[in-house]
Every structure is written in structure tokens, then in C-alpha cells.
């Protein structure tokens, strides 16, 4: 990540208060089942966002502190180079899961450092239950279908409430919820990101 490490447009968020790093693509606990970030990030522990997105994350941290004292964010993914996006796309492009991975030809907001995959921890019992894990490419993970699965009993009221805690603090800080992944938030609308910012290759 040398291309962003010394670039003033990007910020290392790994030392932010109430933010824990759990980069899923730096291990095998992801839909690919392989470590995609080891060759890129190494063991630096650094995680980057564009500075414009980082400002909003700081706001979200303050809102979370007020709403849920003792809770913190879990960062599953932030800036993702487009070289990794191509690897993901090659795995899903001919499957029903393709809608969950942005086509690298146009780029994911992650490739600009303008998106976060994010969850919550309550500081006592670990990761807060959202009804599915991160990278669960299934309908029950989709915010737009929450009411349906709540009525079917496949999503509990507590799981929905937990998602709403995350959604409220993130949207209040200026992030936009992706409609088919409870964990994904963009710092700006995608067309605006692609128009104003540069992809990190």
C-alpha cells in the first residue's frame, strides 16, 4: 500500500478510538477462503480510508459513544485495491452472487477508499449479532428484506435492532447504506465517488 501510505489524501484508521480492525480479507475468514491482503498490507496493521470518508467515521464514532457507551466498531474492510477487486470478480462473475461484488471495470467504492464494511462489538460478548455474518451473500443479509425475514422468524427483533444501531450512527455521520449488505456503507453516492475520486490500483 505504498501508493497511499505517503499520500495525504488517505488516512490510517487503525488507531482510531472505539475502532477495532478485523480485516477479513487479510485471512481466510471470507467468501474467497484465501488471504487476499497479505501480499499487499503485510503485517503493518494499517487500514486506510480516503480522508473525506475518515472524517465521517470519526463522527460515527462519537455518535456510537453517545448511543451505546462501551460499544465499538469492527472494521471488516476499508480501502481495497482494484487488483483485489478483480480477484473477487473472477470468482463470482458467473454466479448468482455477482450482485454482491462490484465490477472492477467501473470500480467499487472500496477501490477509492470511500467505503467501509463494518460491524459492532459490545465490548463484552464480542461481535454483535446481525442475523448473518459478514460476507453472507444471502437474502437475509439484505437490509431491504429485513421486514420480510422478521415476519418469517428468520431474523429476530434483537438482530434487527442491532442493525438499526449501526445504521443510525453511520447514516447520521453521512454514510449511505448499501441495500443488499447490512455491513456496507458508502461515504458518498457511487456516481459522485467515481466522478470526483481516483481508483487505487
Secondary structure, DSSP 8 states (H G I E B T S, - for coil): -HHHHT-TTEEE-TT-TTEEE--GGGSS-STT-S-SSHHHHTT----EEEHHHHHHHHHHHHHHHHHSTT-EEEEEE----HHHHHHHHHHHTTSGGGGGS--TTT--GGGGT-EEEEEEE-SSSSB---SS-TT--SGGG-GGGHHHHHHTTSS-HHHHHHHHHHHHHHHHTT-EE-TT-TTEEESS-HHHHHHHS----
